[in-house]
Amino acid sequence: MDAETLLKKYAAGGRQFDKNRQGIDLKGADLSDINISGANWDGADLSEATLTRAKFNNTNLSRASLTNANLVGIEGCSTNLSWADLSGADLSGSNLNSANLNYANLEQANLIGVDLSSAKLIYANLDTANLSGVNLSSADLTGASLAEADLSKANLTKADLGQAYLNRCDLTLANLSEAILQSAKLEGSIFHRANLYQVDLSGMNLADMDFTAASLQSANLKKAFLQRANLERVNLRWANLINANLDGANLRRADLTGADTYGATFKDADLTGAIMPDGEVYKPIASQIEIGKQVASLEKVISMTRKVIRTDNAPAPVGPYNQAIAASGQLLFVAGQIAIDPRLGDVVYTDDVKKQTEQVMANLEAILTAAGATFADVVKTTVFLADMNDFAAVNAVYAKYFPENTAPARACVEVSRLPKNVLVEIECIAVISG
C-alpha cells in the first residue's frame, strides 16, 4: 500500500495499519489516532505530521524522519526509534517505556511528562530538549548529549548517565538517586533541591557547581573537586568526602552529620551554621585569628617573667628555637596535637606535611587561647616526625609562629609511627600568669 492509498483508507475511517511500509512518505499528513503497532516503517518520512494519540507499540521506526512532528500522547512501548530524527518534535505526555532511541536526534524536542522508563538513549542527542517531569528511571543514557536541556523535576532514578554530556542542564528538583554519573560532564549544571542519594561522584570535577538545598546523602564524593561549589543547605549526611577538595565552597547550614571527611580540605570554605560530622553546629577555631594578633592581659604580662638563655658553651640554635627559656608563672602542658580539624573530627591533608603542620599549629593555638596564653608564652616544644626528611617543610611553617630571637626550646625526633598515620605531631609547654 502506497502513501496515497493509505491516506484514502485513513480518510474513510481506517486506523489500523499493521503492514510493513518501509520508506513511506507521509510528510505533513494528519494521522491522529493511527495504530501501526508491530509494523515495520523503517525510514518512513513523517516529518511535520500530526500523529497525536497514535499507537506505535513495538513498531520499527528506525531512521524515520519525525522532525517537528506532533506526537502528543502517543503509545510507543518498546518501539524502535534508533537513529530516528525527532528534532523539534512534540512528544509531551507520551508513553515510550522501554523504547529504543539509541543515536536518535531529539534536539529541541518537547518531552514534558514523557514516560521513558527503561528506554535506551545511548548517544542520543537531546541538546536543549525540554525534559521537565520526564520519567527516565532505569533508562540508559550512556554518552547521550543533553547540553542545556531542561531536566527539572525529571525522574532519573537508577538511570545510566555515564559519559553523558550534561553541561548547563537544569536539574532543579530532579531525582537522581542511585543514578550512574561517572565520567559525565556536568559543568554549569544546576542541581537546586535535586536528590542525589547514593550517587557515585568520586573523583569528578564539580567545581563552581550549584547544589543549593540538594540531597547528597550517602553519596560518594571521594576525591571530588568541589572548589567554590554552592552547597548551602545541602544534605551531606553520611556522605563519603575522603580527600575531597572543598576549598572556598559555600557550606552554610549544610548537614555533614556522619560524613567521612578524612583528608578533605576546607580552606576558605564558609561553614557558618553547618552541622559537622559529630552532630555539633560549626564554631570558628582559633586558627582563624591572625597569627601574632592574640592579646595578652596586662595582669599576665606583669606577673609572668620569661628569659631567653644563651651560652657559647653549648651549640648555637640553627632554627626557630633557643637553647633554654627561664620562666616563672603557671605551667601549661599542652598534649601532642596532630592534624585533626576540630570542625570535622578527622585528619585533614593526609599527604601534605606543610598543611598538616598548619593544622597542628592551629590546634595548639586554640588550646593556648583557651588557657589565656599565646605562642609567646611557650617555653618548650617537642616535634615528632614520621619522616625526618620532612623537617625542612615543617620548620618553615613552625618558624611563622616562633621568631628566632624569642622562640622556645625545642626537640625534634623521628618516630616509627604517629596516631592515625599522620606525618607530624607537636606538643608544648607554656608558662602563664598564676
N, C-alpha and C positions, 0 to 999 in steps of 0.2 A: 504494500500500500504506500503510495507516494504522499507527499505533503498535501496536495490538493484534495485527494480522496479522503484523507484523514480529517481535514478541516470540514469537508461536507458531512461526514459521519458525525463529527462533533456538533455541527450546527443543527443536525437532525435529532440531537439529544443523546448521542452516544458518549459514554465517558470511559468505557473500559477498552484499553488498547494495550494488550499484553504481548503483542508480537514484536519481533526484532525489527528495528528501523535505524540501523547504524547510519550516521551522517545525515539524517533527515534535516531539512531546512525549514524551521518554523519561527524564524526571526520575527519578533513583534506580534506573534499570534496571541489571542486571548483563549487560554485553555484552562480556565479556573475549574477546579474540582476534577480534573482529569486523573485517571488511575492507570499508571503504567508500571505498577508493581511487578517485579520479576522480569521485566522486558530488558532487552539489550538496545540502548540508544547511544551506544558509544560514538563519540564525535558529533553528536547532534548539535545543531545551531538553534539555541533557544534564547539568544540574546534579546533583551528588551521585551521578552514575552511575559504575559500575565499568567501565572501558574498558582494563584492563591489556593490554598487548601488541597493542592494536588497530592496524590499518593505515589510515592517513589520507593516504597519499601523493597529492598533487595534489588533495586534497579541498577543496571550498569550505565552510568553516565560519564564514564571515564573520558577525559579530554573533550567533554562537551563545552560549548560556549553558552554561559548564562550571565553574561555581563549585563548589569543594570536590569536584570530580570526581577519581577515581583513574585517572590516565593514565600510570602507571608503565610504562616500557619501550615506549611507542608508537612506531610508524614514521610520521613525518609530513613526509617530504621535500617541499618546495615546496607544502605545504598553505597554504590561505588562512585565517588566523585574525584578520584585521584586524577591529578593533572588538569582538572576542570578549571575553567576561568569564570569565577563568580565575582569579579571585581565590581564594586558598586551595587551588587545585588542586595535586595531586601529580604532577609530570611527571618525577620523577627517573629518570635512565638512558634518557631518550627521545632519539630522533633527529628533530630538526626542522631539519635542514640546509636552508638557502635558503627557509625558511618565511616567510610574510608575517604579521607580528604588529603591523603599524602600528596605533597607537592602542588596542591591546589592553590589558586590565586584568589584570595578573599580581601584584597586590598580595598579599603574604604567600604567594605560591606557592612550592612546593618544586621547584627546578630543579637540584638537585645532579647534577652529571655530565652534564647535557643537552648534546647537540650542536646548537648554534645558529649554526654557522659560516655566514657569508654570509647570515644571516637579516636581515630588515628589521623593526626595532623602533622606527621613528620615532614619537616622542611616546608610546611605550608607558609604562604605569605599572607599575614594578617595585619600588615602595617596600616596604622590609622583606622583600623576597623573599630566599630562600636560593639563591644562585647559586654556591656553593662548587664549584670544579672544573669549572665550565661552560666550554664551548668557544664563544667569541664571536668567533673570529678573522674579520676582514673583515666583521663584522656592522655594520649601520647603526643606531646608537642615537641619532641626532640628536634633541636635545630630549627624550630619554627621562628619566623620573624614577626615580632609584634611591636615594632617601634611605634611609639606614640599612640598605642592602642588604648581604648578605654575599657579597663577590666574592673571598674568599680563594682562592688557587690558580687563579683563573679565567684562561683564555687569551683575552686581548683584543688579540692581535697585529693591527695594522693596522685595528682597529675604529674606527669614526667615532663619537666621543662628543662632538662639537661641540655646545655649548649644553646638554649633559645636566646634570641635577641629581644630583650625587653626594655631597651633604653627608652627613658622618658615615658614609661607607661604610668597610667593612673590605676593604682591597685587599692584605692581607698575602700575600706570595709570588705576587701576580698578575703576569702577563706582559702588559705594555702596550707592548712595543717597537713603535715606528713608529705607535702609535695617534694619532688626532686628538683633542686635548683642548681646543682653542681655545674660549674663552668658556664652558667647563664650570664649574660651581660645585663646588668641592672642599673647602669649609670643613669642618674637623673630621674629614676622612678620614684613614685610617691606611694608610701605604704601606710597612710594615715589609718589608724584603727584596724589594720589588717591582722588576720590571725595566721601566725607562722609557727604554730605549735609543733614541736619536734622536727622542725625543718633543719636540714644539714646545710649550713652556710660556712663550714670550716674553710679557712684559707681564702675566702672570697674578698674582693675589693668592694667594700660598702662605704667607702669614704664619702662624706658630704651627703649621704642619703637621708631621707626624711621618713622616720618611723614613728612619728608622733602618736602616742597612745596605742601603739600596736602591741600585740601579744607575741613575744618570743619565748614563751615559757618552754623550758626543757629543750630549747633549740641548741644546736651545736654550732658555736661561734669560735671554735678553737682556731687560733692564729688568724682570725678575721681582721681585716683592716677597716676600722670604724672611726678613723680620724675625722673629727669635726661633724660626725653624724648627729642628727637630731633624734635623740632617744628620750625626749621629755615624756614623762608619764608612761614609759614603756614597761611592760611586764616581762622581766628577765628572771623570774623565779626559776631556780634550779637549772639555769642555762649553763652551758659549758663555755666559759670565757678564758680558758687556759691560753696564756701567751697572746691574747687578743690585744690589738692596739686601739685604745680608746682616747688617745691624746686629743685634747681640745673638744671632745664630744660634749653635747648637752644632755646630761643625765638628771636634770632637775625632776624631782619627785618620781624618779624611776624606782622600781621594786626589784632589788637584786637578792631577795631572800633565798638562801640556799645555793646561790650561784657559785660555781667554781672559778675563782679569779686568780688561780696560781699563775704567776708570771705575767699577768696582764699589766698594761701600762695605762695610767690615767693622768698623764701630765697635762696640766691646764684644763682638765675636764671640770665641768660645773656639776657638782653633786648636791647642790642645795636641796634639802628636803628629801633626798633619796633614802630609801631603806636599804641598808647594807646587808651583806650575806649573813651576818649574825642576827638580823632582825631589828637592829637598832637604827634609828634615824641618823644620818650622817652629821658629824660635827667636825669643823675645821681642826687641823692639828697644828702644833707649834711650828712646824717647818714652813708654814705659810707666812710666818712673821719674818721680815727681812733679817738676814744674818747680821749680827752685831747691833741690832736695834733694841734688844731686850733692855729693860730699865731696872736697875737695882735701887732698892730703897736707901735713903740717907742713913737710916739706923744700921743697915747691914754694912754699908761702906765704912762706917765709923768703928763698928765692933769687930770686924774681921780683918786680920792682917795677913799679908801674903808676900813672901820674899823669894825672888829667884836666887838660887845658889849656883855659883860658878867657881870652878877652880882649874888651874892649869895642870894640876897633879892627876887629872883624870881626862880621858878622851873628850874632846870638844863635841858638842852636838853637830850632827850632819843633816839636820832636818828640822821640822817644826816641833821641837821639844827642847827641854832643858835638863841639865844633869839632876837637879833636885829642886823642890819647892818647899819652903818652910812656911807653915800656915797655922793660924790659931783660929778656933771657932768650932762650929758644929760639923762633924764629919757626915758626909753623904756618900754612901756606897751604891753606885748605880750598877745594876745587873747587866751582864753582857747583852747587847742589842744586835739583832740581825735584821735583814731587810724584809720585815713584815709590815705591810701597810695597815695600820690600825683601822682604817676605813673599811678594809676588805677582809681583814683577819687572815691574810695569806701572804706568801712570799711573792715579791714582785721582781722583775728584771732578772730572771733566773740565769742568764748567761752574760750579764753586763756588770762587771765588778765596780765600775765607776758609779753607775746608778744605784747599785746596791749600797755602796758606801754613803751616797747622799741620803738614802732612806734610813740607814743606820744613824747617821748624824741627826736627822730629823727626829728620830725616836729618842735619842739621847737628849736633844734639846727640849722635847716635850716633857720628859721626866724632870730635867733640871728646872724648867719653868714651874712645874707643879710644886717643886720644893722651894721655890723662891730664889733659885740660883740661875746663873748664866754660864756660858762656856768660860768666861773669865775667872770663874771660881774653881774650875777643875785643876787639880794638882797632880793627878796621875791617871794615865790611861794604859790599857793593855789591848793590843790589836792581835787578833787571831786570824790567820790566813790559811785557806785551803791550799794555796799555791804561792810560794814566796816570789814567784815571777810576777805576781800582781802587785807587788809592793809599791812600785813607782806610781801606778794608777791610783791606788788607794791613798798614797801620800799626797798626791796632787789635790784630791778632794779634801782630805784632812787639813791641809795647810790653809784652806779658806776659812776655817773655823778657829785656828790657833796660830796667831802671828808668832814668828820665831822668837822674838825678844821676850815674850811672856808665856810661851807655850808650856804646858805641864810636862812633867817627866813621863817617859813612855817606854814600854816594852813591846816588841813585835815578834811573834813566833809563828811558825808554820805547824799546822796540826794535820793529822791524817783525815779527819772528817769533822764537819760542823753540823749543828742541828739543821734538819730539813735540807741538807746538802747545799747550804748557802756558801758563798765564796768568802765572806768576811764577817767577823763579829768583833765588837768593841765594847769594853767595859770601862768605867771611870770612877774615880774618887774625887769628890769636890768638898770644899770647906765653906760653910755658910755661917751666917750670924746665929748665935745661940738664942 
